[in-house]
Amino acid sequence: MLTDSGGFQMVSLLKLAEITEEGVTFQSPADGSQMLLTPEKSINLQNEIGADIIMALDDVVSSTTSGPRVEEAMDRTLRWIDRCIAAHKRPNDQSLFGIVQGGLDLGLR
């Protein structure tokens, strides 16, 4: 089984989310409550689910985004992978995969 980190929801729910160095704060479309998804929380949830392959939380940008935001997302994704690795409690049971960011900019990828 493979689980996702929640990073894609950052793009799909961007109007309801705020991305910071700490993580992503989502506003529930159902009741308006706030939820903070950090790299550590994402890994903890995936550890609990017990997937064979788990994904690191990344700062996702739309493929149509260009300029400084793409580089910011790439840099943050690299910092977050370190936090994901440190939070990963089941490395012998679950493979942690990183995600490459950089948009369509080959120099950043």
ABEGO torsion letter per residue (X at the ends): XBBBAGAAAAAAAAAABBBBAAEBBBBBAAAGBBBBBBAAAAAAAAAAAGBABBBBBBBBBBAABBEAAAAAAAAAAAAAAAAAAAABABAAABBBBBBBBGEABAAAX
